[in-house]
Amino acid sequence: MLVDAFLSALSAEKGYSKHTLRAYDNDLKSFLVHCFPDALVKPVPDDSLLAEIKNGGSPLVRGFLAALSKSGISKRTIARRLSALRSFFDHLITIGRLGDNPADGVASPRFPKSIPHFLTVDNVFRLLDSIGSKTLFEKRNRALFELFYSTGMRVSEISNLNTPDMDEENHLVRVLGKGNKERIVPVGDRALSALLDYRQALGNIHGPLFLNRDKNRLSDSSIRNILAKLVKACGLNVPVSPHTLRHSFATHMLDSGADIRGIQEILGHASLSTTQVYTHVTYDRLMQVYDRAHPRR
């Protein structure tokens, strides 16, 4: 199957995570169902799919996007599915099964960039200070979320950390990010202290850094569940996810005068434009201060 081969290529050649591959799979299945309504119950032969793409061309892609829009799917999701189609068609061109990319002439829907949701410094401190440090799992949770806020790592990156990735002596952690790209990130004193406390309580165990009760790697979903319970317990009446802590890290660093390219490297963003969304947050706050304070505003 062409779609399966494409997903395998993304995994082998670009090192995409299972979450990204699942998103590509869902997006392409949506296109297959548009072309062949019974695609989910009856496999589509490669020749039939290629013929449909070649005969339909750009109008087929536009019709697919129009159907998505009519069904009420968000512009952001539509843009993502168009991007998945472009990548899939490029793959077909690379392997010699398609002559040109019918998605190249199709414009992506425009949508306003959303401002990342983040916590105030006080609320981050309130959350972190509410975590106990008596039991092993309290120590683990304190180390886990201190490290989140100290480094701005993604939840998958934290989950995949192994004990050798920590360089306590130099206050550094080795992170394997998207596309298996490795980066070195500094770790603050509070996070490092919490990590050492956890490691000491855990004992001399090698392998995954953060463990569940069965001494297996703590999963992404478990981390999200732990955070949700901690947020509820400390009385924060705002939605908080692991990515909220990542957004909070970046926003607070920029607010304190950090260089945006340095933040880009720490976060592991391939493009500076991805990091620049945080400057809108700081600029918005700056304008609010200006409007309140300037005598001739």
C-alpha positions in Angstrom: 0.0 0.0 0.0 1.3 3.4 -1.0 0.2 5.2 2.2 1.8 2.5 4.4 5.1 2.8 2.4 5.0 6.6 2.8 4.5 6.3 6.6 7.3 3.8 6.8 9.6 6.2 4.9 8.7 9.1 7.3 9.6 6.9 10.2 12.8 5.5 8.8 14.2 8.5 7.0 12.9 11.5 9.0 12.5 9.8 12.4 8.9 11.1 12.9 7.3 10.2 16.2 4.4 7.8 16.5 2.1 10.7 17.3 3.1 12.5 14.1 2.8 9.3 12.0 -0.7 8.8 13.5 -1.7 12.3 12.4 -0.4 11.7 8.9 -2.2 8.4 8.8 -5.5 10.0 9.8 -5.2 12.8 7.4 -4.5 10.6 4.4 -7.3 8.2 5.4 -9.6 11.2 5.3 -8.5 11.8 1.7 -8.9 8.1 0.8 -12.4 8.1 2.1 -13.2 11.2 0.1 -12.0 9.5 -3.1 -13.3 6.0 -2.2 -16.2 6.1 0.4 -15.6 2.4 1.4 -11.8 2.8 1.8 -11.9 2.0 5.5 -13.5 -1.4 5.0 -12.1 -2.3 1.6 -8.4 -1.7 0.8 -7.8 0.7 -2.2 -5.5 -0.8 -4.8 -2.5 1.3 -5.5 -3.3 1.6 -9.3 -6.8 2.8 -8.5 -5.5 5.5 -6.1 -2.9 6.7 -8.6 -5.4 6.9 -11.4 -7.8 8.9 -9.2 -5.0 11.3 -8.2 -3.7 11.7 -11.8 -7.2 12.1 -13.3 -8.5 14.4 -10.6 -5.4 16.6 -10.3 -5.7 19.9 -8.4 -9.6 20.0 -8.7 -9.7 16.7 -6.7 -7.6 18.3 -3.9 -9.7 21.5 -3.9 -12.9 19.3 -3.8 -11.5 17.4 -0.8 -10.7 20.7 1.1 -14.1 22.1 0.2 -15.8 19.0 1.6 -13.8 19.3 4.8 -14.8 22.9 5.2 -18.5 22.1 4.6 -18.3 19.5 7.3 -17.2 22.1 9.8 -13.6 21.0 10.2 -11.4 23.9 11.4 -9.1 25.8 9.0 -6.1 24.6 11.0 -7.0 20.9 10.5 -7.7 21.6 6.8 -4.3 23.2 6.4 -2.6 20.3 8.1 -4.4 17.8 5.9 -3.3 19.7 2.8 0.3 19.7 4.1 0.1 15.9 4.5 -1.2 15.5 1.0 1.6 17.6 -0.4 4.2 15.4 1.4 2.5 12.2 0.2 2.4 13.4 -3.4 6.1 14.5 -3.2 6.9 11.0 -2.0 5.0 9.5 -4.9 7.0 11.7 -7.3 10.3 10.7 -5.6 9.6 7.0 -6.1 8.5 7.6 -9.7 4.8 6.9 -9.3 3.5 10.4 -10.0 4.7 13.1 -12.4 3.7 16.3 -10.6 2.2 17.4 -7.3 -1.5 18.3 -7.7 -1.5 20.0 -4.3 1.2 22.5 -5.2 -1.3 24.9 -6.8 -3.8 24.7 -4.0 -3.7 27.6 -1.5 -3.7 26.7 2.2 -6.6 28.3 4.2 -5.6 31.4 6.1 -6.2 31.5 9.8 -5.0 33.9 12.6 -2.1 32.6 14.6 -3.2 31.8 18.1 -1.3 33.2 21.0 0.1 30.4 23.2 -1.7 29.8 26.5 0.7 30.3 29.4 0.7 30.6 33.1 1.9 33.7 35.1 5.1 33.3 37.0 3.1 33.3 40.3 0.9 30.5 39.1 3.8 28.4 37.9 5.4 28.9 41.3 2.1 28.0 43.0 1.9 24.8 41.1 5.5 23.7 41.6 5.6 24.7 45.3 2.4 22.6 45.9 4.1 19.4 45.0 5.3 17.5 48.1 8.7 15.9 48.5 8.2 13.2 51.1 7.4 10.0 49.1 9.2 8.7 46.1 6.4 9.6 43.7 6.2 13.1 45.2 9.9 13.5 44.6 9.4 12.2 41.1 6.6 14.6 40.3 8.5 17.6 41.7 11.6 16.7 39.6 9.4 16.0 36.6 7.6 19.4 36.5 10.6 21.4 37.8 12.4 20.0 34.7 9.5 20.9 32.5 9.6 24.5 33.5 13.4 24.7 33.7 13.9 23.4 30.1 10.7 23.9 28.1 10.9 20.4 26.8 8.0 18.6 25.1 6.1 15.9 27.0 7.4 13.2 24.6 11.0 14.4 25.1 10.7 14.3 28.9 9.0 10.9 28.8 11.9 9.5 26.6 14.7 10.8 28.9 17.1 8.1 30.2 19.4 8.5 33.2 22.6 8.9 31.0 21.0 11.9 29.4 21.4 13.9 32.5 24.8 15.7 33.0 24.4 16.9 36.6 28.0 18.2 36.9 27.5 20.6 34.0 23.8 21.3 34.6 22.8 20.0 31.2 20.4 17.5 29.7 20.7 15.8 26.3 17.3 15.9 24.5 16.2 13.8 21.5 13.6 16.0 19.8 11.5 15.8 16.6 13.1 14.0 13.7 15.6 12.4 16.1 17.5 15.8 16.3 19.6 16.0 19.4 20.1 19.2 21.4 21.8 20.1 24.7 19.6 22.1 27.1 20.7 23.8 30.3 19.0 22.8 33.6 18.4 25.3 36.5 19.5 24.7 40.1 16.0 24.1 41.4 15.2 21.4 38.8 18.6 19.8 39.3 18.2 19.7 43.0 14.8 18.1 42.7 16.2 15.5 40.2 19.1 14.6 42.5 16.6 14.2 45.4 14.5 11.9 43.2 17.5 9.9 41.9 18.8 9.4 45.4 15.4 8.1 46.6 15.0 5.9 43.5 18.4 4.2 43.9 21.0 3.2 41.4 18.6 2.4 38.5 19.7 2.8 34.8 17.4 3.3 31.9 14.3 5.5 31.8 14.6 8.6 34.0 11.0 8.9 35.1 9.3 5.6 36.2 5.8 4.6 37.0 4.8 2.3 39.9 5.8 -0.8 37.8 9.3 0.6 37.3 8.5 1.2 33.6 8.9 4.4 31.6 6.3 7.0 32.5 4.2 7.6 29.5 3.0 10.8 27.9 -0.6 10.1 29.0 0.5 9.4 32.6 2.4 12.6 32.8 -0.7 14.5 31.6 -2.9 12.8 34.1 -0.4 13.5 37.0 -0.3 17.2 36.0 -4.1 17.4 35.8 -4.4 16.1 39.4 -1.7 18.5 40.7 -3.4 21.4 39.0 -6.7 20.5 40.6 -5.1 19.9 44.0 -3.4 23.3 44.1 -6.6 25.1 43.1 -5.6 26.6 39.7 -8.8 27.3 37.9 -7.2 27.4 34.4 -6.4 24.6 31.9 -2.9 23.5 32.2 -1.1 20.9 30.0 2.5 20.0 29.6 2.6 22.3 26.6 1.3 25.1 28.8 4.5 24.7 30.9 6.6 24.8 27.7 4.8 28.0 26.6 5.2 29.5 30.0 9.0 28.8 30.0 9.4 30.5 26.6 7.3 33.5 27.5 8.9 34.1 30.9 12.4 33.8 29.4 11.6 36.3 26.7 10.0 38.6 29.2 13.2 38.5 31.2 15.3 39.6 28.2 16.5 36.2 26.8 17.7 36.2 23.2 15.0 34.7 20.8 17.5 32.6 18.9 18.7 31.1 22.2 15.2 30.2 23.0 14.8 28.7 19.6 17.7 26.4 20.2 16.5 25.4 23.7 13.0 24.6 22.4 14.3 22.7 19.4 12.3 24.8 16.9 13.5 24.2 13.3 12.3 27.7 12.2 12.7 31.0 14.1 9.1 31.9 13.0 7.8 29.2 15.3 9.5 30.8 18.2 8.5 34.3 17.2 4.9 33.6 18.3 6.1 34.1 21.8 7.2 37.7 21.0 3.6 38.5 20.2 2.8 37.7 23.8 5.5 39.9 25.2 4.7 42.7 22.7 1.1 42.6 23.7 2.0 42.9 27.3 4.4 45.7 26.5 1.7 47.6 24.7 -0.7 47.2 27.7 1.9 48.7 30.0 2.5 51.5 27.5 -1.2 52.3 27.2 -1.6 52.4 31.0 1.5 54.4 31.7 2.3 56.8 28.9 1.0 60.4 29.6 0.3 61.1 25.9 -0.9 57.7 24.7 
